[in-house]
Amino acid sequence: MSRALLRHRHLLLTGARSGAAAHPFAAAASSSRAASSHTARSVHPSAAAAAAGAQAEPAAAAAAAAAAPESSAGAGEQPSPPPPPAARGRWGLLKFGAFAAVAGATGGVGYATYAYSLPEVEEMTREFRTKQAPTVPDDASAFEKYKAMVYSKAMKAPVAAIEMYLDVRSTIEDHVRGFTEPTSDKLLPDLLPEEQHVFTLVLDLNETLVYSDWQRERGWRTYKRPGVDAFLEHMARFYEVVVYSDQPPMYVEPVIERLNSRGTILHRLSRPATKYMDGKHYRDLSKLNRKPQQVIYLSAHALETCLQPENCVEIKPFKLESDDTRLLDLIPFLEYVAMARPSDIRTVLASYQGHDVAAEFIERSKEHQRRMHDQSKHGRLWRR
């Protein structure tokens, strides 16, 4: 019995040494088992062998797991080799050529759009577009017919590109024109035959007839200029009165409703009727459907907001001065013009250029009265 026990002990120690070489944790386990065998001689041999096998299984599993990635990596596909330098060079040249063609076409389109108007581009490309399909006589050779066919096929792409450019540009310009040009070439209706002699007085709104002020506590408020009601009522007897503002309709309409309580303002025009240019909205009097020699534009910023300065009369801007009388001071001059009916109001306004129209008219009126008085006095002396 002791010999059999010694033989099993020898086998157990041999397995522990081989397990320690495979895994460090197995060595620790075998040493502990060896120590326990010395203390406990009554352990059964079969139980010891089972314990040794259980300790060896984790080591084998760990070794198999470590070997698995290596085998899978070895069995996997190898990475594709990089393309040769010649192929890379050809692809790079092709990309550069495509980029250069797109950049050249974009630059050409941009220059043509900047340098030439749409009618000019149409005129310059008309001959090119009409030669897309050259005429070939019936008795032409097969080579000539083939050459004409190739030329026609080759011309289809550039001609189609030009046609598309013209269509797109025309569409874009039509949309832009809707925002930059007045809504109509005739902003006012035609005058009746019996009203052809009536002059048109165009009035600005802000700082000319009213002043709008905004404060955080109360918001917007609009104040009438002193004498504005009397001015409008008096001018309506002699002129076709039109208010022409560069403000949106949502602002203009309520203000004019308050000003026009007596129906003195015949027509009202707002921002859609202006011409947008260089970041500003201008009044274009040529779109009023009125004779330019019978139109007067009165504004606090007349020369800055009107495209026809020869029709302008400037007035001092209204800034809530309670003693302002500028509108009332202009009544004598405007009344005289309406009564005298000059053939061209622009020549009359040119003579007042650089002067305060109201004050200069008073001075000229006094001078005219003095001359008339001297002439009448001289005539009486002559008759005596």
Backbone hydrogen bonds in HBPLUS format (Angstrom, degrees):
<---DONOR---> <-ACCEPTOR-->    atom                        ^
c    i                          cat <-CA-CA->   ^        H-A-AA   ^      H-
h    n   atom  resd res      DA  || num        DHA   H-A  angle D-A-AA Bond
n    s   type  num  typ     dist DA aas  dist angle  dist       angle   num
A0005-LEU N   A0001-MET O   3.17 MM   4  6.40 155.1  2.24 144.6 151.4     1
A0006-LEU N   A0002-SER O   3.03 MM   4  6.20 152.8  2.11 141.7 148.7     2
A0007-ARG N   A0003-ARG O   2.96 MM   4  6.25 153.1  2.03 150.1 157.2     3
A0008-HIS N   A0004-ALA O   3.10 MM   4  6.39 161.9  2.13 149.7 153.3     4
A0009-ARG N   A0005-LEU O   3.04 MM   4  6.22 149.7  2.13 142.5 151.3     5
A0010-HIS N   A0006-LEU O   3.00 MM   4  6.23 150.9  2.09 143.9 151.2     6
A0011-LEU N   A0007-ARG O   3.07 MM   4  6.44 156.6  2.12 149.3 155.2     7
A0012-LEU N   A0008-HIS O   2.98 MM   4  6.15 154.9  2.04 144.7 151.7     8
A0013-LEU N   A0009-ARG O   3.00 MM   4  6.26 158.3  2.04 150.4 155.2     9
A0014-THR N   A0010-HIS O   3.07 MM   4  6.28 152.5  2.15 144.6 152.1    10
A0015-GLY N   A0011-LEU O   3.02 MM   4  6.29 160.7  2.06 151.1 155.3    11
A0016-ALA N   A0012-LEU O   3.03 MM   4  6.23 149.5  2.13 143.7 152.3    12
A0017-ARG N   A0013-LEU O   3.10 MM   4  6.33 151.3  2.18 143.6 150.1    13
A0018-SER N   A0014-THR O   3.16 MM   4  6.48 161.5  2.19 149.4 153.8    14
A0019-GLY N   A0015-GLY O   2.94 MM   4  6.13 153.6  2.01 144.8 152.3    15
A0020-ALA N   A0016-ALA O   2.93 MM   4  6.10 148.7  2.03 143.3 151.6    16
A0021-ALA N   A0017-ARG O   3.26 MM   4  6.55 144.8  2.39 142.6 150.7    17
A0022-ALA N   A0019-GLY O   3.07 MM   3  5.14 128.1  2.35  95.9 109.7    18
A0023-HIS N   A0019-GLY O   2.99 MM   4  6.26 158.5  2.04 157.3 162.4    19
A0027-ALA N   A0024-PRO O   3.13 MM   3  5.17 124.0  2.46  95.3 109.1    20
A0028-ALA N   A0024-PRO O   3.21 MM   4  6.60 155.3  2.27 148.9 154.6    21
A0029-ALA N   A0025-PHE O   3.09 MM   4  6.35 153.8  2.16 142.6 149.8    22
A0030-SER N   A0026-ALA O   2.95 MM   4  6.19 152.8  2.03 145.5 152.4    23
A0031-SER N   A0027-ALA O   3.00 MM   4  6.20 158.7  2.05 151.7 156.8    24
A0032-SER N   A0028-ALA O   3.17 MM   4  6.34 153.5  2.25 141.8 148.8    25
A0033-ARG N   A0029-ALA O   3.05 MM   4  6.30 149.0  2.15 141.1 149.8    26
A0034-ALA N   A0030-SER O   2.83 MM   4  6.11 150.7  1.91 146.0 154.3    27
A0035-ALA N   A0031-SER O   2.99 MM   4  6.23 156.0  2.05 145.2 151.0    28
A0036-SER N   A0032-SER O   2.99 MM   4  6.22 152.8  2.07 141.4 149.2    29
A0037-SER N   A0033-ARG O   2.91 MM   4  6.18 138.4  2.08 142.1 153.3    30
A0038-HIS N   A0034-ALA O   3.28 MM   4  6.62 140.5  2.44 141.4 149.9    31
A0038-HIS N   A0035-ALA O   3.24 MM   3  5.38 130.5  2.50  96.3 108.4    32
A0039-THR N   A0035-ALA O   3.31 MM   4  6.65 150.8  2.40 143.3 150.7    33
A0040-ALA N   A0036-SER O   2.70 MM   4  5.77 152.7  1.78 147.2 155.9    34
A0048-ALA N   A0044-HIS O   3.23 MM   4  6.51 154.9  2.30 150.2 156.9    35
A0049-ALA N   A0045-PRO O   3.06 MM   4  6.33 158.3  2.11 151.2 156.5    36
A0050-ALA N   A0046-SER O   3.08 MM   4  6.33 155.1  2.14 145.5 152.1    37
A0051-ALA N   A0047-ALA O   3.05 MM   4  6.30 155.6  2.11 146.6 152.9    38
A0052-ALA N   A0048-ALA O   3.01 MM   4  6.28 154.8  2.08 147.4 154.1    39
A0053-GLY N   A0049-ALA O   3.01 MM   4  6.32 156.7  2.07 149.0 154.8    40
A0054-ALA N   A0050-ALA O   2.99 MM   4  6.26 156.0  2.05 149.2 155.5    41
A0055-GLN N   A0051-ALA O   3.08 MM   4  6.30 149.9  2.17 146.1 153.6    42
A0056-ALA N   A0052-ALA O   3.08 MM   4  6.30 140.0  2.24 141.1 151.9    43
A0057-GLU N   A0053-GLY O   3.18 MM   4  6.37 137.6  2.37 145.6 154.7    44
A0060-ALA N   A0056-ALA O   3.20 MM   4  6.51 155.6  2.26 150.5 157.0    45
A0061-ALA N   A0057-GLU O   2.93 MM   4  6.22 159.2  1.98 155.9 162.2    46
A0062-ALA N   A0058-PRO O   2.92 MM   4  6.08 158.4  1.96 149.7 154.8    47
A0063-ALA N   A0059-ALA O   3.03 MM   4  6.24 158.7  2.08 145.8 151.5    48
A0064-ALA N   A0060-ALA O   2.93 MM   4  6.18 153.4  2.00 146.5 153.8    49
A0065-ALA N   A0061-ALA O   2.92 MM   4  6.17 155.9  1.98 148.4 154.9    50
A0066-ALA N   A0062-ALA O   2.98 MM   4  6.19 151.7  2.06 146.7 154.1    51
A0067-ALA N   A0063-ALA O   3.06 MM   4  6.24 143.3  2.20 138.8 148.6    52
A0068-ALA N   A0064-ALA O   2.95 MM   4  6.10 131.9  2.19 141.7 154.2    53
A0071-SER N   A0067-ALA O   3.06 MM   4  6.33 155.0  2.12 150.3 157.3    54
A0072-SER N   A0068-ALA O   2.87 MM   4  6.15 161.5  1.91 158.8 164.6    55
A0073-ALA N   A0069-PRO O   2.78 MM   4  5.90 159.0  1.83 147.9 153.9    56
A0074-GLY N   A0070-GLU O   2.96 MM   4  6.09 147.8  2.07 137.3 146.6    57
A0075-ALA N   A0071-SER O   2.86 MM   4  6.10 143.6  1.99 141.0 151.3    58
A0076-GLY N   A0072-SER O   2.90 MM   4  6.02 127.7  2.18 142.0 155.1    59
A0088-ARG N   A0084-PRO O   3.30 MM   4  6.66 164.8  2.33 154.7 158.9    60
A0089-GLY N   A0085-PRO O   3.02 MM   4  6.16 153.1  2.10 146.0 153.2    61
A0090-ARG N   A0086-ALA O   3.05 MM   4  6.36 151.6  2.14 146.1 153.2    62
A0091-TRP N   A0087-ALA O   3.03 MM   4  6.34 165.4  2.05 156.9 160.0    63
A0092-GLY N   A0088-ARG O   3.03 MM   4  6.14 160.1  2.07 147.6 153.3    64
A0093-LEU N   A0089-GLY O   3.00 MM   4  6.17 155.5  2.06 145.1 151.3    65
A0094-LEU N   A0090-ARG O   3.01 MM   4  6.24 153.9  2.08 146.6 153.8    66
A0095-LYS N   A0091-TRP O   2.98 MM   4  6.22 160.2  2.02 151.6 156.5    67
A0096-PHE N   A0092-GLY O   2.97 MM   4  6.16 160.4  2.01 147.4 152.9    68
A0097-GLY N   A0093-LEU O   2.95 MM   4  6.14 156.2  2.01 145.1 151.5    69
A0098-ALA N   A0094-LEU O   2.99 MM   4  6.25 159.2  2.04 149.7 154.9    70
A0099-PHE N   A0095-LYS O   2.95 MM   4  6.14 164.8  1.97 152.9 157.2    71
A0100-ALA N   A0096-PHE O   2.87 MM   4  6.04 158.3  1.91 148.7 155.0    72
A0101-ALA N   A0097-GLY O   2.97 MM   4  6.17 154.1  2.04 145.2 151.9    73
A0102-VAL N   A0098-ALA O   3.03 MM   4  6.28 164.5  2.06 152.8 156.3    74
A0103-ALA N   A0099-PHE O   2.91 MM   4  6.07 162.9  1.94 150.2 155.5    75
A0104-GLY N   A0100-ALA O   2.87 MM   4  5.98 158.1  1.92 145.8 152.0    76
A0105-ALA N   A0101-ALA O   2.95 MM   4  6.12 161.2  1.99 148.5 153.6    77
A0106-THR N   A0102-VAL O   2.93 MM   4  6.10 160.8  1.97 149.0 154.6    78
A0107-GLY N   A0103-ALA O   2.92 MM   4  6.07 160.3  1.95 147.6 153.2    79
A0108-GLY N   A0104-GLY O   2.90 MM   4  6.08 157.7  1.95 147.4 153.6    80
A0109-VAL N   A0105-ALA O   2.98 MM   4  6.17 161.5  2.01 149.7 154.3    81
A0110-GLY N   A0106-THR O   2.93 MM   4  6.11 159.8  1.97 148.0 154.0    82
A0111-TYR N   A0107-GLY O   2.92 MM   4  6.12 160.0  1.96 149.7 154.8    83
A0112-ALA N   A0108-GLY O   2.97 MM   4  6.12 165.0  1.99 148.8 153.3    84
A0113-THR N   A0109-VAL O   2.96 MM   4  6.09 154.4  2.02 146.2 153.3    85
A0114-TYR N   A0110-GLY O   2.98 MM   4  6.16 150.9  2.07 143.7 151.6    86
A0115-ALA N   A0111-TYR O   2.78 MM   4  5.84 168.3  1.80 159.4 162.4    87
A0116-TYR N   A0112-ALA O   3.07 MM   4  5.52 152.9  2.15 135.3 141.3    88
A0121-VAL N   A0117-SER O   3.03 MM   4  6.35 156.4  2.09 153.9 160.4    89
A0122-GLU N   A0118-LEU O   3.01 MM   4  6.24 161.2  2.05 153.6 158.8    90
A0123-GLU N   A0119-PRO O   2.97 MM   4  6.14 153.4  2.04 143.6 150.7    91
A0124-MET N   A0120-GLU O   2.95 MM   4  6.15 159.1  2.00 149.7 155.0    92
A0125-THR N   A0121-VAL O   3.04 MM   4  6.12 147.2  2.15 146.6 154.4    93
A0129-ARG N   A0125-THR O   2.96 MM   4  6.10 156.0  2.02 151.5 157.7    94
A0130-THR N   A0126-ARG O   2.98 MM   4  6.19 145.0  2.11 148.6 158.1    95
A0140-ALA N   A0137-PRO O   3.21 MM   3  5.44 158.9  2.26 111.9 113.0    96
A0145-LYS N   A0141-SER O   3.01 MM   4  6.37 160.7  2.05 152.5 157.7    97
A0146-TYR N   A0142-ALA O   2.87 MM   4  6.04 155.3  1.93 144.4 151.8    98
A0147-LYS N   A0143-PHE O   2.82 MM   4  6.03 156.8  1.87 148.4 155.0    99
A0148-ALA N   A0144-GLU O   2.92 MM   4  6.15 157.0  1.97 147.7 153.6   100
A0149-MET N   A0145-LYS O   2.95 MM   4  6.17 152.7  2.03 144.8 152.3   101
A0150-VAL N   A0146-TYR O   2.94 MM   4  6.21 160.8  1.98 151.4 156.1   102
A0151-TYR N   A0147-LYS O   2.92 MM   4  6.11 158.8  1.96 147.3 153.5   103
A0152-SER N   A0148-ALA O   2.91 MM   4  6.09 156.7  1.97 144.7 151.0   104
A0153-LYS N   A0149-MET O   2.95 MM   4  6.21 159.2  2.00 149.9 155.3   105
A0154-ALA N   A0150-VAL O   2.88 MM   4  6.07 158.4  1.93 149.2 155.5   106
A0155-MET N   A0151-TYR O   2.99 MM   4  6.12 138.4  2.16 142.8 153.2   107
A0156-LYS N   A0153-LYS O   3.37 MM   3  5.47 151.1  2.46 100.0 108.0   108
A0159-VAL N   A0155-MET O   3.12 MM   4  6.07 161.5  2.15 151.5 157.3   109
A0160-ALA N   A0156-LYS O   2.89 MM   4  5.93 157.8  1.94 147.7 154.4   110
A0161-ALA N   A0157-ALA O   2.95 MM   4  6.16 151.6  2.03 148.1 156.4   111
A0162-ILE N   A0158-PRO O   2.93 MM   4  6.19 156.2  1.99 147.7 153.3   112
A0163-GLU N   A0159-VAL O   2.94 MM   4  6.17 162.4  1.97 151.0 156.0   113
A0164-MET N   A0160-ALA O   2.93 MM   4  6.10 157.8  1.98 145.9 152.0   114
A0165-TYR N   A0161-ALA O   2.92 MM   4  6.14 154.6  1.98 145.1 152.3   115
A0166-LEU N   A0162-ILE O   2.94 MM   4  6.21 161.3  1.97 153.2 157.5   116
A0167-ASP N   A0163-GLU O   3.01 MM   4  6.23 160.9  2.05 149.3 154.5   117
A0168-VAL N   A0164-MET O   2.90 MM   4  6.05 168.0  1.91 153.7 157.1   118
A0169-ARG N   A0165-TYR O   2.88 MM   4  5.95 165.4  1.90 150.3 155.1   119
A0170-SER N   A0166-LEU O   2.94 MM   4  5.98 157.2  1.99 143.2 149.8   120
A0171-THR N   A0167-ASP O   2.99 MM   4  6.21 157.9  2.04 147.6 153.4   121
A0172-ILE N   A0168-VAL O   2.94 MM   4  6.17 164.8  1.96 153.5 157.5   122
A0173-GLU N   A0169-ARG O   2.88 MM   4  6.00 165.5  1.90 151.8 156.1   123
A0174-ASP N   A0170-SER O   3.00 MM   4  6.12 147.8  2.10 141.0 149.6   124
A0175-HIS N   A0171-THR O   3.09 MM   4  6.40 155.8  2.15 147.1 153.1   125
A0176-VAL N   A0172-ILE O   2.87 MM   4  6.16 163.9  1.90 154.9 159.7   126
A0177-ARG N   A0173-GLU O   2.81 MM   4  5.83 154.1  1.88 141.9 149.5   127
A0178-GLY N   A0174-ASP O   3.19 MM   4  6.39 136.8  2.39 135.7 145.6   128
A0178-GLY N   A0175-HIS O   3.15 MM   3  5.22 130.2  2.41  95.2 108.3   129
A0179-PHE N   A0176-VAL O   2.96 MM   3  5.36 145.8  2.08 107.7 117.6   130
A0180-THR N   A0176-VAL O   3.01 MM   4  6.25 143.0  2.15 148.8 160.3   131
A0181-GLU N   A0177-ARG O   2.95 MM   4  5.29 157.8  2.00 138.3 141.7   132
A0276-TYR N   A0180-THR O   2.74 MM  96  4.45 149.2  1.83 125.3 135.6   133
A0183-THR N   A0272-PRO O   3.21 MM  89  6.02 132.9  2.44 135.6 148.6   134
A0187-LEU N   A0287-LYS O   2.81 MM 100  5.95 178.7  1.81 169.9 170.4   135
A0195-GLU N   A0192-LEU O   2.86 MM   3  5.20 159.1  1.90 116.3 123.3   136
A0198-VAL N   A0195-GLU O   3.12 MM   3  5.48 158.3  2.17 112.3 118.8   137
A0240-GLU N   A0199-PHE O   2.96 MM  41  6.31 158.5  2.01 153.8 160.9   138
A0200-THR N   A0294-GLN O   2.87 MM  94  6.21 170.9  1.88 169.4 172.3   139
A0296-ILE N   A0200-THR O   2.97 MM  96  6.36 159.7  2.01 167.7 174.0   140
A0201-LEU N   A0240-GLU O   2.96 MM  39  5.94 153.0  2.04 135.0 143.7   141
A0242-VAL N   A0201-LEU O   2.94 MM  41  6.17 160.9  1.97 159.7 158.3   142
A0202-VAL N   A0296-ILE O   2.74 MM  94  5.97 171.8  1.75 174.2 174.6   143
A0298-LEU N   A0202-VAL O   2.81 MM  96  6.15 167.3  1.82 172.7 173.3   144
A0203-LEU N   A0242-VAL O   2.72 MM  39  6.10 161.6  1.75 162.2 168.8   145
A0244-TYR N   A0203-LEU O   2.84 MM  41  5.94 161.8  1.87 152.8 158.4   146
A0204-ASP N   A0298-LEU O   3.03 MM  94  6.37 151.9  2.11 169.4 169.9   147
A0208-THR N   A0205-LEU O   3.29 MM   3  5.41 162.9  2.33 118.0 119.7   148
A0209-LEU N   A0205-LEU O   2.99 MM   4  5.21 163.4  2.02 137.6 143.1   149
A0210-VAL N   A0205-LEU O   3.18 MM   5  6.14 163.3  2.21 160.4 158.2   150
A0207-GLU N   A0210-VAL O   2.61 MM   3  5.41 137.8  1.78 155.6 168.5   151
A0318-PHE N   A0207-GLU O   3.02 MM 111  4.71 158.4  2.07 120.5 127.1   152
A0225-ARG N   A0209-LEU O   2.94 MM  16  5.46 149.0  2.04 157.5 147.4   153
A0211-TYR N   A0223-TYR O   2.83 MM  12  5.19 142.5  1.97 143.6 154.9   154
A0223-TYR N   A0211-TYR O   2.78 MM  12  5.19 166.1  1.80 147.6 151.7   155
A0213-ASP N   A0221-ARG O   2.75 MM   8  5.32 166.2  1.76 162.1 166.5   156
A0221-ARG N   A0213-ASP O   2.75 MM   8  5.32 142.9  1.88 153.7 166.1   157
A0215-GLN N   A0219-GLY O   3.00 MM   4  5.05 156.1  2.06 127.2 131.8   158
A0219-GLY N   A0215-GLN O   2.64 MM   4  5.05 146.9  1.74 157.4 160.3   159
A0228-VAL N   A0225-ARG O   3.09 MM   3  5.52 152.7  2.17 146.5 141.4   160
A0231-PHE N   A0227-GLY O   2.93 MM   4  6.04 156.3  1.99 150.0 157.5   161
A0232-LEU N   A0228-VAL O   2.98 MM   4  6.12 168.6  1.99 150.8 153.0   162
A0233-GLU N   A0229-ASP O   3.02 MM   4  6.14 164.1  2.05 148.7 153.7   163
A0234-HIS N   A0230-ALA O   2.98 MM   4  6.07 154.4  2.05 145.4 151.8   164
A0235-MET N   A0231-PHE O   2.93 MM   4  6.08 165.4  1.95 155.1 159.3   165
A0236-ALA N   A0232-LEU O   3.01 MM   4  6.03 147.9  2.12 146.0 153.4   166
A0237-ARG N   A0234-HIS O   3.22 MM   3  5.71 157.1  2.27 109.7 116.3   167
A0238-PHE N   A0235-MET O   2.99 MM   3  5.46 149.7  2.08 113.4 121.8   168
A0239-TYR N   A0235-MET O   2.86 MM   4  5.79 158.0  1.91 168.4 175.9   169
A0266-LEU N   A0241-VAL O   3.03 MM  25  5.73 142.5  2.17 143.2 152.5   170
A0243-VAL N   A0267-HIS O   3.07 MM  24  6.48 160.8  2.10 151.4 153.1   171
A0269-LEU N   A0243-VAL O   2.75 MM  26  6.08 156.2  1.81 162.0 169.6   172
A0245-SER N   A0269-LEU O   2.90 MM  24  6.12 172.2  1.90 145.7 145.6   173
A0271-ARG N   A0247-GLN O   2.96 MM  24  5.19 152.9  2.03 145.0 142.5   174
A0251-TYR N   A0248-PRO O   3.02 MM   3  5.59 151.2  2.11 115.1 123.3   175
A0252-VAL N   A0248-PRO O   3.09 MM   4  6.36 163.8  2.12 153.0 158.1   176
A0253-GLU N   A0249-PRO O   2.98 MM   4  5.72 171.3  1.98 150.3 153.0   177
A0256-ILE N   A0252-VAL O   2.97 MM   4  6.14 166.4  1.99 163.9 167.6   178
A0257-GLU N   A0253-GLU O   2.99 MM   4  6.15 151.2  2.08 150.5 158.9   179
A0258-ARG N   A0254-PRO O   3.30 MM   4  6.57 146.0  2.42 140.1 147.0   180
A0258-ARG N   A0255-VAL O   3.17 MM   3  5.34 125.9  2.47  97.7 110.5   181
A0259-LEU N   A0255-VAL O   3.06 MM   4  6.41 148.6  2.16 142.7 152.2   182
A0260-ASN N   A0256-ILE O   2.70 MM   4  5.66 151.3  1.78 153.6 160.1   183
A0263-GLY N   A0260-ASN O   3.20 MM   3  5.07 167.2  2.22 103.9 107.4   184
A0273-ALA N   A0270-SER O   2.94 MM   3  5.75 157.1  1.99 128.5 135.5   185
A0274-THR N   A0271-ARG O   2.94 MM   3  5.31 169.8  1.95 124.5 125.9   186
A0275-LYS N   A0282-TYR O   2.84 MM   7  5.08 167.0  1.86 149.0 152.9   187
A0282-TYR N   A0275-LYS O   2.80 MM   7  5.08 171.3  1.81 142.6 145.4   188
A0277-MET N   A0280-LYS O   2.86 MM   3  5.48 163.3  1.89 160.9 164.5   189
A0280-LYS N   A0277-MET O   3.07 MM   3  5.48 157.2  2.12 113.1 120.0   190
A0283-ARG N   A0305-THR O   2.73 MM  22  6.11 165.8  1.75 157.2 160.0   191
A0307-LEU N   A0283-ARG O   3.06 MM  24  6.22 165.2  2.08 167.6 164.0   192
A0287-LYS N   A0284-ASP O   3.16 MM   3  5.88 166.8  2.18 118.3 122.4   193
A0288-LEU N   A0285-LEU O   3.22 MM   3  5.43 166.0  2.25 112.8 114.0   194
A0294-GLN N   A0291-LYS O   2.96 MM   3  5.51 163.1  1.99 121.5 125.1   195
A0345-ILE N   A0293-GLN O   3.04 MM  52  5.32 177.3  2.04 134.6 135.3   196
A0297-TYR N   A0311-ASN O   2.86 MM  14  5.89 164.3  1.88 162.3 160.6   197
A0313-VAL N   A0297-TYR O   2.78 MM  16  6.01 148.2  1.88 166.5 163.1   198
A0299-SER N   A0313-VAL O   3.20 MM  14  6.63 156.8  2.26 160.4 166.7   199
A0315-ILE N   A0299-SER O   3.11 MM  16  5.95 144.9  2.24 128.7 133.3   200
A0304-GLU N   A0301-HIS O   3.24 MM   3  5.44 138.2  2.42 102.1 113.6   201
A0305-THR N   A0301-HIS O   3.14 MM   4  6.16 129.7  2.40 150.2 162.6   202
A0305-THR N   A0302-ALA O   3.36 MM   3  5.47 144.8  2.49 100.8 109.9   203
A0311-ASN N   A0308-GLN O   3.06 MM   3  5.83 168.2  2.08 123.9 127.7   204
A0312-CYS N   A0309-PRO O   3.20 MM   3  5.15 167.7  2.21 111.0 112.2   205
A0329-ASP N   A0325-THR O   2.93 MM   4  6.12 147.2  2.04 151.8 162.1   206
A0330-LEU N   A0327-LEU O   3.19 MM   3  5.42 139.7  2.36 101.0 111.7   207
A0331-ILE N   A0328-LEU O   3.28 MM   3  5.42 154.8  2.35 103.1 110.4   208
A0334-LEU N   A0330-LEU O   3.07 MM   4  6.26 178.1  2.07 167.8 168.0   209
A0335-GLU N   A0331-ILE O   2.88 MM   4  5.87 158.1  1.92 154.7 161.1   210
A0336-TYR N   A0332-PRO O   2.97 MM   4  6.07 156.1  2.03 144.5 151.0   211
A0337-VAL N   A0333-PHE O   3.00 MM   4  6.29 161.9  2.04 155.3 159.6   212
A0338-ALA N   A0334-LEU O   3.07 MM   4  6.24 162.0  2.10 145.5 150.2   213
A0339-MET N   A0335-GLU O   3.01 MM   4  6.21 148.6  2.11 144.8 153.4   214
A0340-ALA N   A0336-TYR O   2.76 MM   4  5.91 159.4  1.80 154.9 161.0   215
A0341-ARG N   A0337-VAL O   2.89 MM   4  5.78 152.2  1.97 147.9 154.1   216
A0347-THR N   A0344-ASP O   3.33 MM   3  5.96 141.3  2.49 112.7 119.6   217
A0349-LEU N   A0345-ILE O   2.98 MM   4  6.27 164.1  2.01 155.0 158.7   218
A0350-ALA N   A0346-ARG O   2.98 MM   4  6.06 144.7  2.10 137.4 147.1   219
A0351-SER N   A0348-VAL O   3.16 MM   3  5.44 133.8  2.38 101.4 112.9   220
A0352-TYR N   A0349-LEU O   3.07 MM   3  5.23 147.0  2.18 102.7 112.6   221
A0353-GLN N   A0350-ALA O   3.29 MM   3  5.18 165.0  2.32 103.0 106.3   222
A0355-HIS N   A0352-TYR O   3.04 MM   3  5.54 151.2  2.12 144.5 141.6   223
A0360-GLU N   A0356-ASP O   2.78 MM   4  5.81 165.8  1.80 164.4 169.4   224
A0361-PHE N   A0357-VAL O   2.88 MM   4  5.90 152.4  1.96 145.7 153.0   225
A0362-ILE N   A0358-ALA O   3.18 MM   4  6.43 152.3  2.26 143.8 150.6   226
A0363-GLU N   A0359-ALA O   3.08 MM   4  6.38 159.1  2.13 148.4 153.8   227
A0364-ARG N   A0360-GLU O   2.93 MM   4  6.14 161.5  1.96 149.8 154.9   228
A0365-SER N   A0361-PHE O   2.83 MM   4  5.97 149.5  1.93 143.1 152.1   229
A0366-LYS N   A0362-ILE O   2.95 MM   4  6.20 158.1  1.99 149.0 154.3   230
A0367-GLU N   A0363-GLU O   2.95 MM   4  6.18 158.8  2.00 148.0 154.2   231
A0368-HIS N   A0364-ARG O   2.85 MM   4  5.99 154.8  1.92 144.1 151.3   232
A0369-GLN N   A0365-SER O   2.92 MM   4  6.15 154.8  1.98 146.9 153.7   233
A0370-ARG N   A0366-LYS O   2.93 MM   4  6.20 153.7  2.00 147.2 154.3   234
A0371-ARG N   A0367-GLU O   2.98 MM   4  6.26 159.1  2.03 148.8 154.1   235
A0372-MET N   A0368-HIS O   2.91 MM   4  6.14 160.4  1.95 148.2 154.0   236
A0373-HIS N   A0369-GLN O   2.82 MM   4  5.98 153.0  1.90 144.6 152.6   237
A0374-ASP N   A0370-ARG O   2.84 MM   4  6.09 157.0  1.90 148.6 154.8   238
A0375-GLN N   A0371-ARG O   2.86 MM   4  6.08 158.8  1.91 149.9 155.9   239
A0376-SER N   A0372-MET O   2.90 MM   4  6.07 161.1  1.94 146.4 151.9   240
A0377-LYS N   A0373-HIS O   2.90 MM   4  6.06 155.6  1.96 145.4 152.4   241
A0378-HIS N   A0374-ASP O   2.83 MM   4  5.99 156.3  1.88 146.8 153.5   242
A0379-GLY N   A0375-GLN O   2.84 MM   4  6.05 148.4  1.94 144.7 153.7   243
A0380-ARG N   A0376-SER O   3.05 MM   4  6.31 150.0  2.14 143.8 150.9   244
A0381-LEU N   A0377-LYS O   3.07 MM   4  6.36 158.7  2.12 147.0 152.6   245
A0382-TRP N   A0378-HIS O   2.98 MM   4  6.14 152.1  2.06 143.5 151.2   246
A0383-ARG N   A0379-GLY O   3.00 MM   4  6.21 152.9  2.08 145.0 151.5   247
A0384-ARG N   A0380-ARG O   3.14 MM   4  6.40 145.6  2.26 142.6 151.3   248
